[in-house]
Amino acid sequence: MIKRFRRFLAPAPHIERLPGAEVRRVYPRYRWRILEATFLGYAGFYLVRNNLSVVAKDIQGALGYDHSTIGSILAVTAISYGVGKFVMGAVSDRSDARKFMALGLLLTALCNFAFGSVANASLHMFLWALNGFFQGMGWPPCGRSMGHWFSVRERGVFFSTWNTSHNLGGGIAGILAAYVAGLWGWQAAFFVPGVLAVIGSIYLFTRLRDTPQSVGLPPIEEYRHDFTEDELQHGLKEDELGTRELLIDYVLTNKYIWLLAVANFFAYIARYSMLDWGPMYLREVKEATLAGGGFAILVIEFGGIPSTIFFGWVSDKVAGRRGMVATLCMVPIAISFAVIALTPPGFLWLDMSMLAVIGCFIYPVINLITIAALDLTSKKAIGAAAGFIGLFGYIGRTVQAKGFGWMVDHFKEIYSLQTAWLIVMYSIVACAVVAIVMLAGAGSPEVEVAVPEILIDQVQEGAVVTVAFDAIPGGSFPATVTEVGVASVGFATTYPVKVRLETEDERIRPGMAAEVTFRFSSTDDRERFVVPSVAVAEDNQGRYVFVVIPADQGFGVAKRVPHIIRTFSS
């Protein structure tokens, strides 16, 4: 039975490649089709995921749950989703994205039907935990699809565009759940989204496709002529990875993946604190209504749509410096939480404005953390890497869901309900500050070299270069130019250039001597040679090198050549 199920989910087999003219005709259509299907499909997952927090207070009133019980349901769901995203991520990397995603949406719809049909805290906790685990089948196949259909150098803008799907789904989920609960009771907040999820599952099964090769198309790198330095040297690696290679080699031993995962832990506390507790906080402290609480979810989610796309595009334009952009985005988030905490009741418009700011910047952060992780691993390990990052994120969500619920119940007995919520808000601000510190330290190693003035006009940000280290014999690493200096260094006629390594290696340490190889275009047909800077001498007649001209009987004659076509030092 298990073997039959695994065969059903196995990656779609490669078929014979279509003729060149047909490839050029259908490839853009398939790329749009994949973007459309994953966008709408993942939005559907949020309809049956973000509905609970909107009606949490109504469930409290109807079933007698306290804050701690609601917090426990949210907490167990968060950890089950994190585990599900990691486990399902590893499975999805070796599965057909079409079948995998459609099945996941169907299973989470069934969990919603069951949740709305029972009125028991233990059953609710079990069903919503199960729902969280099946929700882990949503992101990984989308990541697999985006990695196979969109190349690395366009990943920022296209991945960010797709990533706004959860803003759309999450925003609609809040309004939809509040509207139908107001008409037919809290149970409708689970039945109606469940029906829409079933329809979405059928749509995914008929619309989505797996890899380009499964429909007779070449790999995206070949179609876009967009190869990394490693792919140029060693060719494309299209074989599916084994479990050990997938998890150990590409995820668990990658220190940058770990750093991003810890940063994601604190970023998710900032993200989900307002999604999980925002509606209840606004209703208990800021005098908002049920509709107002649902509208808060819409404000947070929709606030992130344009900014996610914009900052994804910005990260492409700054040569993939995702960590830097994410760090800058976290600053207004911390400020906005502080403003909400200090704003008295009666200024709901200001609270909503700050929620929009939080939504505007928190979703680019989450998006860029994931893209940064994908930049540091293989497209064949996207699901596992993103799942590992997501696991830490949802551990963070678990901590805030259970922890903040406990804090409200505990401190309101000692002080007051308003003071208890104030302590929670300041805790969120602290987590946002920690996320800033962590993200500031995230990112691939950078190397700085000095480029002569005669060559600096040919160095462009985003250019692909190769870095070699004296301490790592025989190894070279692909890198990207991230910054070109505009002023010369000291008394020399050289300009500083920074390059960012595209891969990480434990052997690379700060302060190591490095040699950077640039590829410059020729402006004429003269023969050119690359020589180390120590081979270039200079006297009162100018710069020169000695060239050895072969002579008889294996001897050579050293000839001074006074004119150097180009010199370069690093």
VEXPA-871987 format. One record per residue (C-alpha): residue in one letter; x negated, y negated, z; residue number from 1. Coordinates in nm, 3 decimals. Example, Ala and Ser with C-alpha at 12.3 -4.5 7.8 and 13.67 -1.06 7.14 Angstrom:
# VEXPA-871987
   code        xx        yy        zz   pos
      A    -1.230     0.450     0.780     1
      S    -1.367     0.106     0.714     2
# end
This chain:
# VEXPA-871987
   code        xx        yy        zz   pos
      M     0.000     0.000     0.000     1
      I    -0.278    -0.241     0.097     2
      K    -0.480    -0.151    -0.214     3
      R    -0.176    -0.209    -0.433     4
      F    -0.119    -0.547    -0.269     5
      R    -0.486    -0.643    -0.320     6
      R    -0.465    -0.544    -0.686     7
      F    -0.155    -0.762    -0.721     8
      L    -0.340    -1.065    -0.578     9
      A    -0.670    -0.996    -0.761    10
      P    -0.808    -1.280    -0.980    11
      A    -0.659    -1.291    -1.327    12
      P    -0.893    -1.111    -1.572    13
      H    -1.086    -1.307    -1.835    14
      I    -0.947    -1.275    -2.186    15
      E    -1.099    -1.331    -2.529    16
      R    -1.192    -1.695    -2.585    17
      L    -0.971    -1.904    -2.812    18
      P    -1.113    -2.066    -3.129    19
      G    -1.292    -2.398    -3.078    20
      A    -1.017    -2.610    -3.229    21
      E    -0.755    -2.442    -3.013    22
      V    -0.971    -2.489    -2.701    23
      R    -0.993    -2.863    -2.766    24
      R    -0.617    -2.880    -2.819    25
      V    -0.493    -2.688    -2.515    26
      Y    -0.760    -2.757    -2.252    27
      P    -0.627    -3.107    -2.161    28
      R    -0.274    -2.966    -2.140    29
      Y    -0.379    -2.691    -1.904    30
      R    -0.571    -2.937    -1.686    31
      W    -0.259    -3.149    -1.651    32
      R    -0.052    -2.839    -1.587    33
      I    -0.283    -2.727    -1.305    34
      L    -0.288    -3.074    -1.150    35
      E     0.091    -3.100    -1.171    36
      A     0.162    -2.752    -1.031    37
      T    -0.082    -2.774    -0.739    38
      F     0.034    -3.129    -0.659    39
      L     0.405    -3.045    -0.643    40
      G     0.345    -2.704    -0.489    41
      Y     0.134    -2.835    -0.203    42
      A     0.384    -3.116    -0.141    43
      G     0.642    -2.838    -0.101    44
      F     0.435    -2.680     0.176    45
      Y     0.465    -3.001     0.377    46
      L     0.843    -3.003     0.356    47
      V     0.844    -2.688     0.571    48
      R     0.560    -2.803     0.796    49
      N     0.611    -3.168     0.900    50
      N     0.979    -3.126     0.987    51
      L     0.943    -3.011     1.348    52
      S     0.798    -3.329     1.501    53
      V     1.084    -3.541     1.364    54
      V     1.352    -3.342     1.550    55
      A     1.139    -3.244     1.852    56
      K     1.330    -3.481     2.082    57
      D     1.664    -3.347     1.952    58
      I     1.547    -2.989     2.020    59
      Q     1.446    -3.103     2.369    60
      G     1.795    -3.234     2.436    61
      A     1.974    -2.935     2.286    62
      L     1.760    -2.656     2.433    63
      G     1.617    -2.819     2.747    64
      Y     1.249    -2.808     2.636    65
      D     1.005    -3.045     2.811    66
      H     0.703    -3.225     2.661    67
      S     0.472    -2.939     2.756    68
      T     0.689    -2.681     2.576    69
      I     0.698    -2.890     2.259    70
      G     0.322    -2.942     2.294    71
      S     0.269    -2.566     2.327    72
      I     0.466    -2.499     2.007    73
      L     0.266    -2.763     1.821    74
      A    -0.061    -2.635     1.967    75
      V    -0.015    -2.268     1.882    76
      T     0.097    -2.369     1.535    77
      A    -0.210    -2.583     1.483    78
      I    -0.453    -2.309     1.583    79
      S    -0.269    -2.047     1.378    80
      Y    -0.285    -2.278     1.077    81
      G    -0.656    -2.336     1.130    82
      V    -0.721    -1.961     1.153    83
      G    -0.492    -1.899     0.856    84
      K    -0.667    -2.160     0.645    85
      F    -1.007    -2.006     0.716    86
      V    -0.899    -1.643     0.669    87
      M    -0.677    -1.714     0.370    88
      G    -0.948    -1.938     0.226    89
      A    -1.189    -1.644     0.208    90
      V    -0.913    -1.424     0.062    91
      S    -0.800    -1.685    -0.192    92
      D    -1.153    -1.720    -0.333    93
      R    -1.103    -1.364    -0.460    94
      S    -0.735    -1.395    -0.554    95
      D    -0.516    -1.521    -0.838    96
      A    -0.425    -1.878    -0.737    97
      R    -0.083    -1.852    -0.904    98
      K     0.037    -1.546    -0.712    99
      F    -0.135    -1.640    -0.387   100
      M     0.013    -1.989    -0.358   101
      A     0.364    -1.886    -0.466   102
      L     0.369    -1.605    -0.209   103
      G     0.252    -1.837     0.067   104
      L     0.527    -2.092     0.003   105
      L     0.792    -1.817     0.002   106
      L     0.671    -1.676     0.335   107
      T     0.668    -2.016     0.506   108
      A     1.023    -2.080     0.380   109
      L     1.138    -1.757     0.547   110
      C     0.978    -1.869     0.874   111
      N     1.179    -2.193     0.858   112
      F     1.504    -2.004     0.806   113
      A     1.427    -1.789     1.110   114
      F     1.324    -2.087     1.326   115
      G     1.651    -2.267     1.265   116
      S     1.849    -1.953     1.348   117
      V     1.720    -1.895     1.703   118
      A     1.729    -2.096     2.028   119
      N     1.453    -1.940     2.239   120
      A     1.121    -2.106     2.330   121
      S     0.913    -1.788     2.297   122
      L     1.064    -1.703     1.959   123
      H     1.021    -2.060     1.841   124
      M     0.654    -2.049     1.942   125
      F     0.600    -1.717     1.762   126
      L     0.786    -1.821     1.444   127
      W     0.615    -2.159     1.418   128
      A     0.276    -1.995     1.477   129
      L     0.356    -1.749     1.197   130
      N     0.463    -2.041     0.982   131
      G     0.130    -2.209     1.053   132
      F    -0.063    -1.898     0.949   133
      F     0.126    -1.871     0.618   134
      Q     0.076    -2.244     0.564   135
      G    -0.292    -2.153     0.535   136
      M    -0.208    -2.004     0.194   137
      G    -0.139    -2.351     0.052   138
      W    -0.467    -2.543     0.041   139
      P    -0.719    -2.269    -0.057   140
      P    -0.566    -2.178    -0.397   141
      C    -0.539    -2.550    -0.474   142
      G    -0.908    -2.594    -0.393   143
      R    -0.990    -2.295    -0.612   144
      S    -0.788    -2.441    -0.898   145
      M    -0.941    -2.790    -0.870   146
      G    -1.291    -2.643    -0.856   147
      H    -1.238    -2.437    -1.171   148
      W    -1.049    -2.694    -1.379   149
      F    -1.228    -3.021    -1.286   150
      S    -1.607    -3.069    -1.288   151
      V    -1.824    -3.201    -1.006   152
      R    -1.874    -3.554    -1.141   153
      E    -1.501    -3.616    -1.181   154
      R    -1.410    -3.440    -0.858   155
      G    -1.376    -3.755    -0.648   156
      V    -1.096    -3.917    -0.843   157
      F    -0.906    -3.603    -0.953   158
      F    -0.933    -3.427    -0.619   159
      S    -0.823    -3.744    -0.443   160
      T    -0.527    -3.780    -0.677   161
      W    -0.422    -3.424    -0.603   162
      N    -0.482    -3.475    -0.231   163
      T    -0.204    -3.735    -0.213   164
      S     0.041    -3.448    -0.262   165
      H     0.055    -3.392     0.113   166
      N     0.128    -3.763     0.163   167
      L     0.424    -3.729    -0.071   168
      G     0.544    -3.405     0.085   169
      G     0.478    -3.517     0.442   170
      G     0.652    -3.851     0.391   171
      I     0.958    -3.695     0.231   172
      A     0.964    -3.428     0.504   173
      G     1.008    -3.692     0.774   174
      I     1.297    -3.871     0.603   175
      L     1.461    -3.547     0.485   176
      A     1.446    -3.383     0.827   177
      A     1.586    -3.692     1.002   178
      Y     1.864    -3.734     0.745   179
      V     1.993    -3.375     0.742   180
      A     1.956    -3.342     1.121   181
      G     2.173    -3.650     1.161   182
      L     2.438    -3.491     0.940   183
      W     2.440    -3.126     1.050   184
      G     2.218    -3.093     1.359   185
      W     1.853    -3.008     1.419   186
      Q     1.884    -2.665     1.254   187
      A     1.944    -2.828     0.916   188
      A     1.593    -2.980     0.936   189
      F     1.464    -2.625     0.878   190
      F     1.732    -2.475     0.651   191
      V     1.735    -2.746     0.383   192
      P     1.353    -2.771     0.341   193
      G     1.342    -2.389     0.339   194
      V     1.573    -2.376     0.036   195
      L     1.356    -2.631    -0.145   196
      A     1.045    -2.425    -0.064   197
      V     1.198    -2.112    -0.220   198
      I     1.263    -2.311    -0.539   199
      G     0.904    -2.437    -0.525   200
      S     0.772    -2.082    -0.494   201
      I     0.950    -1.977    -0.814   202
      Y     0.815    -2.288    -0.989   203
      L     0.455    -2.208    -0.887   204
      F     0.477    -1.849    -1.006   205
      T     0.591    -1.959    -1.351   206
      R     0.381    -2.276    -1.392   207
      L     0.043    -2.231    -1.223   208
      R    -0.251    -2.043    -1.380   209
      D    -0.577    -1.908    -1.236   210
      T    -0.913    -1.985    -1.402   211
      P    -0.979    -2.130    -1.750   212
      Q    -1.126    -1.795    -1.860   213
      S    -0.798    -1.622    -1.770   214
      V    -0.624    -1.815    -2.050   215
      G    -0.905    -1.788    -2.307   216
      L    -1.086    -2.114    -2.228   217
      P    -1.454    -2.177    -2.141   218
      P    -1.569    -2.277    -1.789   219
      I    -1.507    -2.643    -1.708   220
      E    -1.882    -2.718    -1.697   221
      E    -1.918    -2.603    -2.057   222
      Y    -1.605    -2.786    -2.173   223
      R    -1.707    -3.113    -2.006   224
      H    -2.082    -3.070    -2.070   225
      D    -2.123    -3.147    -1.700   226
      F    -2.389    -2.921    -1.550   227
      T    -2.581    -2.962    -1.227   228
      E    -2.959    -2.937    -1.234   229
      D    -2.938    -2.586    -1.086   230
      E    -2.693    -2.478    -1.357   231
      L    -2.920    -2.620    -1.627   232
      Q    -3.213    -2.420    -1.492   233
      H    -3.040    -2.096    -1.394   234
      G    -2.714    -2.097    -1.589   235
      L    -2.353    -2.079    -1.470   236
      K    -2.262    -1.833    -1.195   237
      E    -1.911    -1.713    -1.272   238
      D    -1.920    -1.385    -1.077   239
      E    -1.690    -1.365    -0.776   240
      L    -1.882    -1.365    -0.445   241
      G    -1.889    -1.081    -0.192   242
      T    -1.761    -1.135     0.162   243
      R    -2.106    -1.164     0.321   244
      E    -2.241    -1.393     0.050   245
      L    -1.923    -1.602     0.065   246
      L    -1.915    -1.655     0.441   247
      I    -2.278    -1.626     0.551   248
      D    -2.483    -1.768     0.263   249
      Y    -2.248    -2.047     0.156   250
      V    -2.066    -2.147     0.477   251
      L    -2.188    -2.032     0.818   252
      T    -2.559    -2.100     0.762   253
      N    -2.502    -2.441     0.603   254
      K    -2.576    -2.698     0.876   255
      Y    -2.403    -2.979     0.685   256
      I    -2.082    -2.776     0.672   257
      W    -2.104    -2.745     1.051   258
      L    -2.160    -3.118     1.097   259
      L    -1.862    -3.203     0.876   260
      A    -1.651    -2.946     1.061   261
      V    -1.719    -3.110     1.399   262
      A    -1.645    -3.454     1.251   263
      N    -1.321    -3.310     1.116   264
      F    -1.227    -3.195     1.469   265
      F    -1.212    -3.554     1.594   266
      A    -1.068    -3.697     1.272   267
      Y    -0.777    -3.453     1.293   268
      I    -0.698    -3.566     1.647   269
      A    -0.658    -3.918     1.508   270
      R    -0.457    -3.789     1.211   271
      Y    -0.210    -3.564     1.388   272
      S    -0.164    -3.757     1.711   273
      M     0.078    -3.992     1.538   274
      L     0.231    -3.726     1.314   275
      D     0.301    -3.488     1.604   276
      W     0.374    -3.740     1.879   277
      G     0.435    -4.065     1.692   278
      P     0.815    -4.034     1.653   279
      M     0.860    -3.940     2.022   280
      Y     0.616    -4.212     2.138   281
      L     0.800    -4.480     1.940   282
      R     1.138    -4.363     2.069   283
      E     1.030    -4.339     2.436   284
      V     0.804    -4.645     2.458   285
      K     0.881    -4.875     2.164   286
      E     1.263    -4.826     2.157   287
      A     1.276    -4.678     1.805   288
      T     1.573    -4.470     1.682   289
      L     1.580    -4.119     1.529   290
      A     1.575    -4.276     1.183   291
      G     1.295    -4.506     1.296   292
      G     1.090    -4.210     1.415   293
      G     1.137    -4.036     1.081   294
      F     1.049    -4.358     0.901   295
      A     0.723    -4.371     1.099   296
      I     0.619    -4.042     0.937   297
      L     0.699    -4.187     0.595   298
      V     0.492    -4.500     0.669   299
      I     0.189    -4.296     0.778   300
      E     0.206    -4.056     0.484   301
      F     0.283    -4.302     0.205   302
      G     0.028    -4.549     0.340   303
      G    -0.244    -4.305     0.239   304
      I    -0.146    -4.243    -0.124   305
      P    -0.313    -4.535    -0.308   306
      S    -0.609    -4.551    -0.070   307
      T    -0.690    -4.181    -0.102   308
      I    -0.719    -4.215    -0.480   309
      F    -0.908    -4.544    -0.454   310
      F    -1.169    -4.429    -0.202   311
      G    -1.214    -4.102    -0.391   312
      W    -1.295    -4.309    -0.699   313
      V    -1.528    -4.529    -0.493   314
      S    -1.715    -4.222    -0.366   315
      D    -1.778    -4.118    -0.728   316
      K    -1.906    -4.467    -0.812   317
      V    -2.153    -4.471    -0.521   318
      A    -2.312    -4.147    -0.642   319
      G    -2.109    -3.916    -0.421   320
      R    -2.188    -4.076    -0.083   321
      R    -1.867    -3.938     0.071   322
      G    -1.993    -3.953     0.430   323
      M    -2.071    -4.324     0.411   324
      V    -1.729    -4.411     0.268   325
      A    -1.552    -4.191     0.527   326
      T    -1.744    -4.359     0.810   327
      L    -1.635    -4.705     0.698   328
      C    -1.273    -4.587     0.672   329
      M    -1.268    -4.470     1.035   330
      V    -1.336    -4.818     1.176   331
      P    -0.992    -4.976     1.100   332
      I    -0.827    -4.656     1.228   333
      A    -0.977    -4.701     1.576   334
      I    -0.880    -5.069     1.576   335
      S    -0.520    -4.994     1.470   336
      F    -0.466    -4.738     1.748   337
      A    -0.591    -4.995     2.000   338
      V    -0.347    -5.256     1.863   339
      I    -0.053    -5.012     1.892   340
      A    -0.148    -4.933     2.251   341
      L    -0.163    -5.301     2.347   342
      T     0.154    -5.409     2.162   343
      P     0.457    -5.443     2.395   344
      P     0.805    -5.309     2.305   345
      G     1.006    -5.526     2.071   346
      F     0.739    -5.560     1.803   347
      L     0.820    -5.244     1.608   348
      W     0.726    -5.417     1.282   349
      L     0.369    -5.454     1.411   350
      D     0.357    -5.091     1.522   351
      M     0.477    -4.981     1.178   352
      S     0.218    -5.205     1.012   353
      M    -0.060    -5.046     1.217   354
      L     0.072    -4.700     1.133   355
      A     0.050    -4.795     0.765   356
      V    -0.313    -4.901     0.819   357
      I    -0.386    -4.570     0.993   358
      G    -0.226    -4.377     0.707   359
      C    -0.411    -4.593     0.456   360
      F    -0.750    -4.495     0.596   361
      I    -0.713    -4.158     0.774   362
      Y    -0.619    -3.963     0.461   363
      P    -0.922    -4.083     0.262   364
      V    -1.136    -3.969     0.557   365
      I    -0.987    -3.618     0.561   366
      N    -1.008    -3.602     0.182   367
      L    -1.372    -3.717     0.167   368
      I    -1.482    -3.477     0.442   369
      T    -1.344    -3.191     0.234   370
      I    -1.496    -3.317    -0.093   371
      A    -1.832    -3.364     0.079   372
      A    -1.816    -3.002     0.192   373
      L    -1.727    -2.886    -0.159   374
      D    -2.023    -3.081    -0.299   375
      L    -2.248    -2.876    -0.071   376
      T    -2.127    -2.530    -0.173   377
      S    -2.029    -2.322    -0.477   378
      K    -1.694    -2.353    -0.655   379
      K    -1.664    -1.979    -0.585   380
      A    -1.672    -2.055    -0.210   381
      I    -1.444    -2.358    -0.205   382
      G    -1.164    -2.186    -0.018   383
      A    -1.393    -2.049     0.254   384
      A    -1.579    -2.377     0.304   385
      A    -1.260    -2.583     0.318   386
      G    -1.100    -2.321     0.542   387
      F    -1.390    -2.341     0.787   388
      I    -1.373    -2.722     0.792   389
      G    -0.995    -2.701     0.830   390
      L    -1.026    -2.452     1.117   391
      F    -1.215    -2.709     1.321   392
      G    -0.964    -2.973     1.220   393
      Y    -0.674    -2.770     1.346   394
      I    -0.855    -2.681     1.664   395
      G    -0.859    -3.057     1.709   396
      R    -0.489    -3.071     1.635   397
      T    -0.434    -2.794     1.892   398
      V    -0.624    -2.988     2.156   399
      Q    -0.422    -3.304     2.100   400
      A    -0.089    -3.122     2.069   401
      K    -0.121    -2.933     2.396   402
      G    -0.345    -3.185     2.570   403
      F    -0.140    -3.496     2.498   404
      G     0.184    -3.320     2.592   405
      W     0.032    -3.218     2.924   406
      M    -0.110    -3.567     2.981   407
      V     0.231    -3.733     2.934   408
      D     0.401    -3.493     3.177   409
      H     0.117    -3.515     3.430   410
      F     0.047    -3.888     3.437   411
      K     0.411    -4.001     3.424   412
      E     0.457    -3.835     3.764   413
      I     0.159    -4.026     3.903   414
      Y     0.210    -4.361     3.732   415
      S     0.490    -4.410     3.477   416
      L     0.592    -4.287     3.131   417
      Q     0.451    -4.601     2.969   418
      T     0.117    -4.567     3.151   419
      A     0.096    -4.199     3.058   420
      W     0.138    -4.282     2.691   421
      L    -0.119    -4.562     2.724   422
      I    -0.376    -4.311     2.852   423
      V    -0.299    -4.091     2.551   424
      M    -0.345    -4.383     2.310   425
      Y    -0.684    -4.475     2.458   426
      S    -0.789    -4.110     2.430   427
      I    -0.708    -4.125     2.058   428
      V    -0.920    -4.439     2.020   429
      A    -1.212    -4.261     2.187   430
      C    -1.180    -3.964     1.948   431
      A    -1.180    -4.201     1.650   432
      V    -1.504    -4.359     1.774   433
      V    -1.666    -4.014     1.811   434
      A    -1.559    -3.931     1.454   435
      I    -1.732    -4.249     1.334   436
      V    -2.056    -4.144     1.503   437
      M    -2.038    -3.791     1.362   438
      L    -1.962    -3.901     1.007   439
      A    -2.245    -4.154     1.018   440
      G    -2.483    -3.861     1.064   441
      A    -2.325    -3.644     0.795   442
      G    -2.454    -3.619     0.442   443
      S    -2.728    -3.461     0.236   444
      P    -3.096    -3.555     0.285   445
      E    -3.221    -3.862     0.100   446
      V    -3.565    -3.930    -0.047   447
      E    -3.703    -4.278    -0.119   448
      V    -3.964    -4.335    -0.390   449
      A    -4.130    -4.639    -0.546   450
      V    -4.074    -4.692    -0.917   451
      P    -4.295    -4.932    -1.122   452
      E    -4.134    -5.245    -1.263   453
      I    -4.197    -5.126    -1.616   454
      L    -3.960    -4.831    -1.556   455
      I    -3.708    -4.966    -1.307   456
      D    -3.468    -5.088    -1.578   457
      Q    -3.427    -4.727    -1.693   458
      V    -3.323    -4.596    -1.348   459
      Q    -2.945    -4.590    -1.305   460
      E    -2.731    -4.498    -1.004   461
      G    -2.579    -4.154    -1.058   462
      A    -2.872    -4.028    -1.268   463
      V    -2.971    -3.664    -1.211   464
      V    -3.332    -3.608    -1.097   465
      T    -3.540    -3.324    -0.951   466
      V    -3.720    -3.338    -0.614   467
      A    -4.016    -3.118    -0.516   468
      F    -4.185    -3.105    -0.174   469
      D    -4.553    -3.032    -0.117   470
      A    -4.461    -2.832     0.195   471
      I    -4.221    -2.610    -0.002   472
      P    -4.433    -2.460    -0.282   473
      G    -4.250    -2.342    -0.591   474
      G    -3.921    -2.503    -0.496   475
      S    -3.737    -2.787    -0.668   476
      F    -3.406    -2.940    -0.571   477
      P    -3.145    -3.122    -0.783   478
      A    -3.068    -3.473    -0.663   479
      T    -2.876    -3.785    -0.764   480
      V    -2.992    -4.147    -0.761   481
      T    -2.783    -4.328    -0.497   482
      E    -2.949    -4.669    -0.470   483
      V    -3.178    -4.876    -0.694   484
      G    -3.366    -5.159    -0.523   485
      V    -3.335    -5.515    -0.652   486
      A    -3.652    -5.652    -0.491   487
      S    -4.011    -5.531    -0.517   488
      V    -4.185    -5.378    -0.216   489
      G    -4.456    -5.590    -0.051   490
      F    -4.727    -5.705    -0.289   491
      A    -4.677    -5.412    -0.525   492
      T    -4.483    -5.430    -0.849   493
      T    -4.269    -5.130    -0.754   494
      Y    -3.904    -5.105    -0.652   495
      P    -3.750    -4.868    -0.396   496
      V    -3.515    -4.599    -0.530   497
      K    -3.316    -4.360    -0.308   498
      V    -3.204    -4.018    -0.430   499
      R    -2.967    -3.779    -0.249   500
      L    -3.026    -3.405    -0.264   501
      E    -2.726    -3.210    -0.391   502
      T    -2.815    -2.904    -0.184   503
      E    -2.956    -2.858     0.166   504
      D    -3.242    -2.643     0.282   505
      E    -3.354    -2.571     0.638   506
      R    -3.716    -2.619     0.530   507
      I    -3.662    -2.986     0.440   508
      R    -3.760    -3.213     0.729   509
      P    -3.772    -3.592     0.774   510
      G    -4.103    -3.747     0.668   511
      M    -4.205    -3.478     0.419   512
      A    -4.400    -3.590     0.112   513
      A    -4.185    -3.554    -0.200   514
      E    -4.228    -3.582    -0.575   515
      V    -3.930    -3.704    -0.779   516
      T    -3.905    -3.629    -1.150   517
      F    -3.699    -3.870    -1.361   518
      R    -3.596    -3.819    -1.723   519
      F    -3.635    -4.138    -1.925   520
      S    -3.513    -4.185    -2.280   521
      S    -3.776    -4.260    -2.546   522
      T    -3.763    -4.583    -2.748   523
      D    -4.008    -4.469    -3.015   524
      D    -4.164    -4.153    -3.159   525
      R    -4.504    -4.177    -2.990   526
      E    -4.627    -3.876    -2.795   527
      R    -4.598    -3.922    -2.420   528
      F    -4.765    -3.757    -2.123   529
      V    -4.667    -3.754    -1.757   530
      V    -4.970    -3.780    -1.527   531
      P    -5.000    -3.822    -1.150   532
      S    -5.070    -4.175    -1.031   533
      V    -5.411    -4.071    -0.888   534
      A    -5.529    -4.005    -1.247   535
      V    -5.483    -4.372    -1.339   536
      A    -5.781    -4.598    -1.273   537
      E    -5.812    -4.976    -1.304   538
      D    -6.101    -5.222    -1.346   539
      N    -6.148    -5.573    -1.484   540
      Q    -6.059    -5.441    -1.831   541
      G    -5.724    -5.303    -1.720   542
      R    -5.573    -4.962    -1.646   543
      Y    -5.705    -4.645    -1.809   544
      V    -5.727    -4.266    -1.787   545
      F    -5.983    -4.015    -1.904   546
      V    -5.858    -3.773    -2.170   547
      V    -6.052    -3.453    -2.232   548
      I    -6.092    -3.381    -2.604   549
      P    -6.175    -3.015    -2.685   550
      A    -6.521    -2.958    -2.835   551
      D    -6.719    -2.657    -2.958   552
      Q    -6.801    -2.350    -2.747   553
      G    -6.531    -2.421    -2.489   554
      F    -6.668    -2.760    -2.387   555
      G    -6.479    -3.087    -2.384   556
      V    -6.559    -3.455    -2.413   557
      A    -6.407    -3.701    -2.165   558
      K    -6.284    -4.012    -2.342   559
      R    -6.162    -4.327    -2.175   560
      V    -5.818    -4.429    -2.300   561
      P    -5.745    -4.791    -2.200   562
      H    -5.379    -4.818    -2.296   563
      I    -5.119    -4.636    -2.088   564
      I    -4.774    -4.595    -2.237   565
      R    -4.612    -4.560    -1.893   566
      T    -4.734    -4.523    -1.539   567
      F    -4.534    -4.390    -1.249   568
      S    -4.601    -4.341    -0.881   569
      S    -4.388    -4.182    -0.613   570
# end
